Amino acid sequence: MSSQKKRVLITGAAGFLGSHLCDRMLADGYHVIGMDNLLTGSISNIEHLFPDPNFEYYHHDVTKFVHVPGQLDYIMHFASPASPIDYLKMPIQTLKVGSLGTHNLLGLAKEKKSRILIASTSEVYGDPLVHPQSEEYWGNVNPIGPRGVYDEAKRFQEAITMAYHTFHGLDIRIVRIFNTYGPRMRVNDGRALPAFFSQAIRGEGLTVFGDGSQTRSFCYVDDLIDGIYRLLHSDYTYPVNIGNPDEITILQLAEEILEIVGNPDAHIDYRPLPKDDPKVRQPDITKAKDKLGWYPKVERSEGLRKTHMYFKSVVQ
């Protein structure tokens, strides 16, 4: 039975998004090959899948040559450090997985005649001068700033993927992912939402940079995975924003999490704003609606409640 199923390779499978993708693809009847070097991923995110005969796992670094035996119908490239604390600590690995890793997987897709979907990011827009950000906006990125290793890795990733499409006729999809949250986020990954939850649960100060007026748009993970799934199965080969346009300030997010957690010892702790921190971030999801029939459905209050339940179980 397993040999009759369509086969998908998911890189970064032990990460936050990769593990949820594994769940979704298995639930929809695919044979899933998960690949991760566990640089930032965790086996705990996918260990529940090991008994499934339609799941297999390879511990491998995609910046090295990638070989997977047998037919591959789809490749979904989600391997990369994805938070500032990671790519500031591992700048070379971040650049390599976006460049060498993507090159290796594009070569594999060409060999296997697979459709490949790459995970790009809203960070390609940098500190945007256009608001909200549509896919036609080219961005405002500092290539030598502290965030440049991630931003430029993803911009190169998009460029080489499109080059393989135009030159080799490779079947590609490109998703630009905006801020996402939900169960399996790493407690110490450095991003605002997991930091706020862990700090509030411990009764610490919630670290708000600057005055907290910078904005983000948070999408619950189930909504994001559904958008990615729809893009994978669409016939659209240009980048598509997937995110929730419900824009809020970082201070507002901190206050909402304080209210949900209800720890009287927790409070706001203001810190200086990091260099090149984007002032605004909001997706224009017109293309996602028109091309994929997708829009986010999970209200932030519901998503934050589910995320709180997860963090309560993992924060020490």
TIPA-366275 format. One record per residue: x, y, z of N, C-alpha, C in turn; residue number from 1. Coordinates in steps of 0.2 Angstrom, whole numbers, plus 2048, in hexadecimal, padded with zeros to 3 digits. Example, Ala and Ser with C-alpha at 12.3 -4.5 7.8 and 13.67 -1.06 7.14 Angstrom:
<nodes>
 n_xx n_yy n_zz ca_xx ca_yy ca_zz c_xx c_yy c_zz seq
  842  7E4  827   83E   7EA   827  842  7F0  827   1
  840  7F5  823   844   7FB   824  840  800  827   2
</nodes>
This chain:
<nodes>
 n_xx n_yy n_zz ca_xx ca_yy ca_zz c_xx c_yy c_zz seq
  804  7FA  800   800   800   800  804  806  800   1
  80A  806  804   80E   80C   805  811  80E  7FE   2
  813  809  7FA   816   80A   7F4  812  80E  7EF   3
  80B  80E  7F0   806   811   7EB  805  818  7ED   4
  807  81A  7F3   806   821   7F5  80B  826  7F2   5
  808  82C  7F1   80D   831   7EE  812  832  7F4   6
  818  834  7F2   81E   835   7F7  820  83C  7F7   7
  821  83E  7FD   823   845   7FE  829  846  803   8
  82E  849  801   834   84B   805  833  851  808   9
  833  852  80F   833   858   813  839  859  816  10
  83D  85E  814   843   860   818  841  865  81E  11
  845  865  823   843   868   829  83D  865  82D  12
  83D  85E  82C   837   85B   82E  836  85B  836  13
  83B  85C  839   83B   85C   841  83A  863  844  14
  839  867  83F   838   86E   842  831  870  843  15
  82F  876  845   828   878   846  824  877  840  16
  825  87A  83B   821   879   835  821  873  832  17
  828  870  831   829   86A   82E  825  864  831  18
  825  864  837   821   85E   83B  81A  85F  83A  19
  817  865  83A   810   866   838  80E  864  831  20
  813  865  82C   812   863   825  812  85B  825  21
  817  858  829   817   851   829  810  84E  82B  22
  80D  851  830   807   84F   833  801  84F  82D  23
  801  855  82A   7FC   856   825  7FD  852  81F  24
  803  851  81C   804   84D   816  802  845  818  25
  804  843  81E   802   83C   820  7FB  83B  820  26
  7F8  840  823   7F0   840   824  7ED  840  81E  27
  7F0  843  818   7ED   843   812  7EF  83D  80D  28
  7F2  838  810   7F4   832   80C  7FA  832  809  29
  7FF  836  80B   806   836   807  80B  832  80B  30
  810  82F  808   815   82C   80B  81B  832  80C  31
  81C  833  812   820   839   814  827  837  816  32
  82C  83A  813   833   839   814  836  83F  818  33
  837  83F  81E   839   845   822  841  845  822  34
  843  84B  821   84B   84C   822  84C  852  826  35
  851  851  82B   853   857   82F  85A  855  832  36
  85E  85A  833   864   859   836  864  85B  83E  37
  85E  85D  840   85D   85F   847  861  864  84A  38
  863  869  845   867   86F   847  862  873  84C  39
  85C  874  849   857   878   84D  851  874  84E  40
  850  86E  84B   84A   86A   84C  84B  865  851  41
  845  862  853   845   85D   859  841  857  857  42
  845  851  858   841   84B   857  83B  84A  85B  43
  83A  84E  860   834   84D   864  82E  850  860  44
  82F  854  85B   82A   856   857  827  851  852  45
  82B  84C  851   829   847   84C  829  840  84E  46
  82B  83F  855   82B   838   857  825  834  857  47
  81F  838  857   819   835   857  817  832  850  48
  81B  833  84B   81A   831   844  81E  82B  843  49
  823  829  847   828   823   846  824  81D  845  50
  81F  81B  849   81B   815   848  817  814  841  51
  816  81A  83E   813   81A   837  817  817  832  52
  814  812  82E   818   80F   829  819  814  823  53
  815  819  823   816   81E   81D  81A  824  81F  54
  81E  823  824   822   828   826  829  825  827  55
  82E  829  824   835   827   825  839  82D  826  56
  83F  82C  82A   843   832   82C  84A  831  82A  57
  84D  836  827   854   837   826  857  83C  82A  58
  85C  83B  82E   860   840   831  866  842  82C  59
  865  848  829   869   84A   824  869  852  823  60
  86F  854  821   870   85B   820  86F  85D  819  61
  86A  860  817   869   861   810  86E  865  80C  62
  873  869  810   878   86C   80C  87D  867  80A  63
  87D  861  80C   880   85B   809  87C  858  803  64
  87F  854  7FF   87C   851   7F9  875  84D  7FC  65
  870  84E  7F9   869   84B   7FB  867  846  7F6  66
  867  840  7F9   864   83A   7F5  85E  837  7F9  67
  859  836  7F5   853   832   7F8  851  82C  7F3  68
  852  826  7F4   850   821   7F0  849  821  7EE  69
  847  81F  7E7   840   81E   7E5  83D  825  7E3  70
  837  824  7E1   833   82A   7DE  832  82F  7E3  71
  832  835  7E1   830   83B   7E6  82B  83F  7E2  72
  825  840  7E4   820   844   7E1  821  84B  7E2  73
  822  84C  7E9   823   853   7EB  829  854  7F0  74
  82C  85A  7F0   831   85C   7F5  82F  862  7F8  75
  82F  862  7FF   82E   869   802  834  86B  806  76
  837  870  805   83D   872   808  83C  877  80D  77
  83C  875  813   83B   879   819  841  879  81E  78
  846  876  81C   84C   876   820  850  87D  820  79
  850  880  826   854   886   827  853  888  82E  80
  858  88B  832   857   88F   838  852  895  836  81
  84D  896  83A   848   89B   838  847  8A0  83D  82
  84B  8A1  843   849   8A6   847  850  8AA  848  83
  850  8B0  84A   856   8B4   84B  85B  8B1  84F  84
  859  8AF  855   85E   8AC   859  862  8A6  856  85
  85E  8A2  851   862   89D   84E  866  89F  849  86
  864  8A4  844   868   8A6   83F  86E  8AB  841  87
  86D  8AE  846   872   8B2   849  878  8AE  84C  88
  876  8A8  84E   87B   8A3   851  87E  89F  84C  89
  87A  89E  847   87C   899   841  87C  89C  83A  90
  87F  8A2  839   87E   8A6   833  880  8A2  82D  91
  886  89E  82D   888   89A   828  884  895  826  92
  882  891  82B   87D   88B   829  876  88E  826  93
  874  894  829   86E   897   826  86F  898  81F  94
  874  89B  81D   876   89D   816  876  897  812  95
  87A  892  814   87B   88B   811  875  887  80F  96
  870  887  814   86A   883   813  865  887  80E  97
  866  88D  80E   862   891   809  865  891  802  98
  86B  890  801   86F   890   7FB  870  889  7F9  99
  875  886  7FC   878   87F   7FA  872  87A  7FB 100
  86E  87A  801   869   876   802  863  876  7FD 101
  862  87C  7FB   85C   87D   7F6  85F  87A  7EF 102
  865  87C  7EE   868   879   7E7  868  871  7E7 103
  86A  86E  7ED   869   867   7ED  862  864  7EC 104
  85E  867  7EF   857   865   7EF  854  866  7E8 105
  856  86C  7E5   853   86D   7DE  856  868  7D9 106
  85C  866  7DA   85F   861   7D6  85C  85A  7D7 107
  85A  859  7DD   856   853   7DF  84F  853  7DB 108
  84C  859  7DC   846   859   7D8  846  859  7D1 109
  84B  85B  7CE   84D   85A   7C7  84E  853  7C5 110
  852  850  7C9   853   849   7C8  84D  844  7C8 111
  849  846  7CD   843   842   7CF  83C  844  7CB 112
  83D  84A  7C8   837   84D   7C4  832  84E  7C9 113
  834  851  7CF   82F   853   7D5  82D  85A  7D4 114
  827  85B  7D7   825   862   7D8  829  864  7DF 115
  82C  86A  7DF   82F   86C   7E5  82C  873  7E8 116
  82A  873  7EE   828   879   7F2  82D  87B  7F6 117
  82F  882  7F6   834   884   7FB  831  889  7FF 118
  833  889  806   831   88D   80B  835  894  80B 119
  832  899  808   835   8A0   809  832  8A3  80E 120
  833  8AA  80F   831   8AD   815  82F  8B4  814 121
  82B  8B7  818   82A   8BE   818  830  8C2  819 122
  835  8BF  81B   83C   8C3   81C  83F  8C5  816 123
  83D  8C2  810   83F   8C5   80A  83D  8CC  808 124
  838  8CE  80C   836   8D5   80C  83A  8DA  810 125
  83E  8D7  815   842   8DB   819  83E  8E0  81E 126
  840  8E6  81F   83D   8EB   822  839  8EF  81D 127
  833  8EC  81C   82F   8EF   816  82D  8F6  816 128
  82E  8F9  810   82B   900   80E  825  900  80B 129
  822  8FA  80A   81B   8F9   807  817  8F5  80C 130
  811  8F7  80D   80D   8F4   812  805  8F4  810 131
  802  8EE  810   805   8E7   812  809  8E5  80C 132
  80D  8DF  80D   811   8DD   808  80E  8D8  803 133
  80E  8DA  7FD   80C   8D5   7F7  812  8D2  7F4 134
  811  8CD  7F0   816   8C9   7ED  81A  8CD  7E8 135
  817  8D2  7E6   81B   8D6   7E1  820  8DB  7E4 136
  820  8DC  7EB   824   8E0   7EE  82B  8DD  7EF 137
  831  8E0  7ED   837   8DD   7EC  83B  8DE  7F3 138
  838  8E1  7F8   83B   8E1   7FE  840  8E7  800 139
  842  8E7  806   847   8EC   809  84B  8E9  80E 140
  850  8E5  80B   855   8E1   80F  85C  8E3  80F 141
  85F  8E3  815   866   8E5   816  86A  8DE  816 142
  86D  8DD  810   871   8D7   80F  876  8D6  814 143
  879  8DB  817   87F   8DA   81C  87D  8DB  823 144
  876  8DC  824   874   8DD   82B  873  8D6  82F 145
  872  8D6  835   871   8D0   839  86C  8CB  837 146
  867  8CD  833   862   8C9   831  863  8C7  82A 147
  868  8CA  827   869   8C9   81F  86B  8C2  81E 148
  86E  8BE  822   870   8B7   820  869  8B3  81F 149
  864  8B4  823   85E   8B1   822  85A  8B4  81C 150
  859  8BA  81C   856   8BE   816  859  8BC  80F 151
  85F  8BD  80F   862   8BB   808  863  8B4  806 152
  863  8B0  80B   863   8A8   80A  85C  8A7  807 153
  857  8AA  809   850   8A8   807  84F  8AC  800 154
  852  8B2  7FF   851   8B5   7F8  855  8B1  7F3 155
  85B  8AF  7F5   85F   8AB   7F0  85B  8A4  7EF 156
  858  8A1  7F4   854   89B   7F3  84E  89C  7EE 157
  84B  8A2  7EE   846   8A3   7EA  849  8A4  7E3 158
  84E  8A7  7E2   851   8A9   7DB  854  8A2  7D8 159
  857  89E  7DC   859   898   7D9  854  893  7D7 160
  84E  893  7DB   849   88F   7DA  845  891  7D3 161
  844  898  7D3   841   89A   7CC  846  899  7C6 162
  84C  899  7C7   851   898   7C2  850  891  7BF 163
  850  88C  7C4   84E   885   7C2  848  884  7BF 164
  843  888  7C0   83C   888   7BD  83D  88A  7B6 165
  840  890  7B5   840   893   7AE  845  890  7AA 166
  84B  88D  7AD   850   88A   7A8  84F  883  7A7 167
  84D  87F  7AD   84C   878   7AC  845  876  7AC 168
  840  87A  7AD   839   878   7AD  837  875  7B3 169
  83B  876  7B8   839   872   7BF  832  875  7C1 170
  82E  871  7C4   828   872   7C7  828  875  7CE 171
  827  87B  7CF   829   87E   7D5  823  882  7D8 172
  823  883  7DF   81F   887   7E3  823  88B  7E8 173
  821  891  7E9   825   895   7EE  820  898  7F3 174
  820  896  7FA   81C   899   7FF  820  89E  803 175
  81D  8A4  804   820   8A9   808  81D  8A9  80F 176
  820  8A7  814   81C   8A5   81A  81D  8AB  81F 177
  818  8AE  821   818   8B3   826  817  8B0  82D 178
  818  8B4  832   818   8B2   839  813  8AD  83B 179
  815  8A7  83D   811   8A1   83F  812  89F  846 180
  80D  89C  849   80E   89A   850  809  894  851 181
  80B  890  857   807   88B   858  80B  885  85C 182
  808  880  85E   80C   87A   861  812  878  85D 183
  817  876  861   81E   874   85F  822  87A  85D 184
  820  880  85E   825   885   85E  82A  884  864 185
  831  886  862   836   885   868  835  88A  86D 186
  836  888  873   835   88D   879  83A  892  878 187
  840  891  876   846   896   876  848  897  86F 188
  843  898  86B   846   899   864  846  8A1  863 189
  845  8A5  868   847   8AC   867  841  8B1  864 190
  83C  8AD  861   837   8B2   85E  832  8B4  863 191
  82E  8B9  862   82A   8BD   867  825  8B8  86A 192
  821  8B4  866   81C   8B1   869  81E  8AB  86E 193
  822  8A7  86C   825   8A2   871  828  8A5  877 194
  82C  8AA  876   82F   8AE   87B  82A  8B0  880 195
  825  8B4  87E   820   8B6   882  81C  8B1  886 196
  81A  8AC  883   817   8A6   886  81B  8A3  88C 197
  821  8A2  88A   826   89F   88F  827  8A3  895 198
  828  8AA  893   829   8AF   899  823  8B0  89D 199
  81E  8B0  89A   817   8B1   89E  816  8AB  8A2 200
  817  8A5  8A0   816   89F   8A4  81B  89F  8AA 201
  821  8A1  8A9   826   8A1   8AE  825  8A7  8B3 202
  821  8AC  8B1   820   8B2   8B5  826  8B7  8B4 203
  828  8B7  8AE   82E   8BB   8AD  82C  8C2  8A9 204
  830  8C6  8A7   82F   8CC   8A3  82E  8CA  89C 205
  829  8CC  898   828   8CA   891  82C  8CF  88D 206
  831  8CD  88A   836   8D1   886  833  8D5  880 207
  832  8DB  881   82F   8DF   87B  835  8E4  879 208
  836  8E3  873   83C   8E7   870  839  8EE  86E 209
  83D  8F3  86F   83A   8FA   86D  834  8FC  872 210
  830  8FF  86E   829   901   872  824  8FC  871 211
  825  8F7  86D   820   8F2   86B  81C  8F4  866 212
  81D  8F9  862   818   8FC   85D  819  8F8  856 213
  81F  8F4  856   820   8F1   84F  81A  8EB  84F 214
  818  8EA  849   813   8E5   848  815  8DF  844 215
  811  8DA  846   812   8D3   843  80B  8D1  841 216
  80A  8CB  83D   804   8C8   83B  805  8C1  83C 217
  801  8BE  841   802   8B7   844  7FD  8B3  841 218
  7FF  8AD  83E   7FB   8A8   83B  7FC  8A2  83F 219
  7F6  89F  840   7F6   898   844  7F9  893  83F 220
  7FD  88E  842   800   889   83E  7FB  885  83A 221
  7F6  883  83C   7F1   87F   838  7EF  883  832 222
  7EE  889  832   7EC   88D   82D  7F2  88E  828 223
  7F8  88F  82A   7FD   88F   826  7FE  889  822 224
  7FE  883  825   7FF   87C   822  7FA  87B  81D 225
  7F4  87D  81E   7EF   87D   819  7F0  881  813 226
  7F3  887  814   7F5   88B   80E  7FA  888  80A 227
  7FF  885  80E   805   882   80A  803  87C  806 228
  7FE  878  809   7FC   872   806  7F8  874  7FF 229
  7F4  879  800   7F0   87C   7FA  7F5  87E  7F5 230
  7FA  882  7F7   7FF   884   7F2  803  87E  7EE 231
  805  879  7F2   808   874   7EF  804  870  7EA 232
  7FD  870  7EB   7F9   86D   7E6  7F6  871  7E1 233
  7F8  878  7E1   7F6   87D   7DC  7FA  87C  7D6 234
  7F8  880  7D1   7FC   881   7CB  800  887  7CA 235
  801  88B  7D0   804   892   7D0  80B  891  7D2 236
  810  894  7CE   817   893   7CF  81A  899  7D1 237
  817  89E  7D3   81A   8A4   7D6  819  8A5  7DD 238
  81D  8A9  7E1   81C   8A9   7E8  815  8AB  7EA 239
  813  8A8  7F0   80D   8AA   7F3  80E  8AB  7FA 240
  80B  8B1  7FD   80B   8B2   804  806  8AE  807 241
  808  8AB  80D   804   8A7   811  805  8AA  818 242
  800  8AD  81B   800   8B0   821  7F9  8B3  823 243
  7F9  8B5  829   7F2   8B8   82C  7F3  8C0  82C 244
  7EF  8C3  828   7F0   8CB   827  7ED  8CE  82D 245
  7EB  8CB  833   7E9   8CE   839  7EF  8D1  83D 246
  7F1  8D7  83B   7F7   8DA   83E  7F6  8DD  845 247
  7FB  8DB  849   7FA   8DE   850  801  8E0  852 248
  802  8E5  857   808   8E7   859  80B  8E1  85E 249
  812  8E1  85F   815   8DD   863  813  8DE  86A 250
  812  8E4  86C   80F   8E6   873  808  8E3  874 251
  804  8E3  86F   7FD   8E1   870  7FD  8D9  871 252
  802  8D6  86D   803   8CF   86D  805  8CD  875 253
  80A  8D0  877   80C   8CF   87E  806  8D0  883 254
  802  8D5  882   7FD   8D6   887  7F8  8D1  886 255
  7F6  8CE  880   7F1   8C9   87F  7F4  8C2  883 256
  7FB  8C1  882   7FD   8BB   885  7FD  8BC  88D 257
  7FF  8C1  88F   7FF   8C2   897  7F8  8C1  899 258
  7F3  8C3  896   7EC   8C2   898  7EA  8BA  897 259
  7EC  8B7  892   7EB   8B0   891  7EE  8AC  897 260
  7F5  8AD  898   7F8   8A9   89D  7F6  8AB  8A4 261
  7F5  8B1  8A5   7F2   8B3   8AC  7F7  8B2  8B2 262
  7FD  8B2  8B1   802   8B2   8B6  803  8B9  8B9 263
  802  8BA  8BF   802   8C1   8C2  809  8C4  8C2 264
  80E  8BF  8C2   815   8C1   8C2  818  8C4  8BC 265
  815  8C2  8B6   817   8C4   8AF  816  8CB  8AE 266
  81A  8CE  8AA   81A   8D5   8A9  81D  8D7  8A2 267
  81D  8DD  8A0   820   8DF   89A  827  8E2  89B 268
  82C  8DF  898   833   8E2   899  835  8E4  892 269
  836  8EB  892   838   8EE   88C  840  8EE  88B 270
  842  8ED  885   849   8EC   883  84A  8F0  87C 271
  851  8F2  87B   852   8F6   875  851  8F2  86F 272
  84E  8F5  869   84D   8F2   863  853  8EF  85F 273
  853  8E9  85D   858   8E6   85A  859  8EA  853 274
  85F  8E9  850   860   8EC   849  85C  8E9  844 275
  85A  8EC  83F   856   8EA   839  850  8E6  83B 276
  84D  8E7  841   847   8E4   843  841  8E7  83F 277
  83D  8E3  83B   838   8E6   837  833  8EA  83B 278
  831  8F0  839   82C   8F4   83C  825  8F1  83B 279
  824  8EF  835   81D   8EC   834  81E  8E6  830 280
  819  8E2  830   818   8DB   82C  811  8D9  82C 281
  80F  8D9  826   808   8D7   825  807  8D4  81E 282
  805  8CE  81D   804   8CC   816  7FE  8CE  812 283
  7FF  8CF  80C   7FA   8D0   807  7F8  8C9  804 284
  7F2  8C6  806   7F1   8BF   804  7EC  8BF  7FF 285
  7EC  8C4  7FA   7E7   8C4   7F5  7E9  8BE  7F0 286
  7EF  8BD  7EF   7F1   8B7   7EB  7EF  8B0  7EE 287
  7F0  8AF  7F4   7EE   8A9   7F7  7E6  8A8  7F7 288
  7E2  8AE  7F8   7DB   8AD   7F7  7D9  8AB  7F0 289
  7DC  8AF  7EB   7DA   8AE   7E4  7DD  8A7  7E1 290
  7E3  8A6  7E2   7E6   8A0   7DF  7E5  899  7E3 291
  7E4  89A  7EA   7E3   894   7EE  7DD  893  7F1 292
  7D9  898  7F1   7D3   898   7F5  7D4  898  7FC 293
  7DA  89B  7FF   7DC   89A   806  7DB  8A1  809 294
  7D9  8A0  810   7DA   8A6   814  7DA  8A3  81B 295
  7DD  8A6  820   7DD   8A3   827  7D7  8A3  82A 296
  7D6  89E  82E   7CF   89D   831  7CF  89D  839 297
  7D5  89C  83C   7D6   89B   843  7D7  8A2  846 298
  7D2  8A4  84A   7D3   8AB   84E  7D9  8AB  853 299
  7DC  8B0  853   7E2   8B1   858  7E0  8AE  85F 300
  7DA  8B0  861   7D9   8AE   868  7D9  8A6  869 301
  7D6  8A3  864   7D6   89C   864  7DD  899  863 302
  7E1  89C  85E   7E8   899   85D  7EC  89A  863 303
  7EC  8A0  866   7F0   8A1   86C  7EE  89D  872 304
  7E7  89B  873   7E5   897   878  7E8  890  877 305
  7E8  88D  871   7EB   887   86F  7F3  887  870 306
  7F6  88C  86E   7FD   88D   86F  7FF  88D  876 307
  7FB  890  87A   7FC   891   882  7FC  88A  885 308
  7F7  886  883   7F7   87F   885  7FD  87B  884 309
  800  87C  87E   806   879   87C  80C  87B  880 310
  80D  882  881   812   884   885  812  883  88C 311
  80C  882  88F   80B   880   896  80E  879  897 312
  80E  875  892   810   86E   892  818  86D  892 313
  81B  873  88F   822   872   88D  827  877  891 314
  824  87C  893   828   881   897  829  87F  89E 315
  830  87F  8A0   832   87D   8A6  832  883  8AB 316
</nodes>
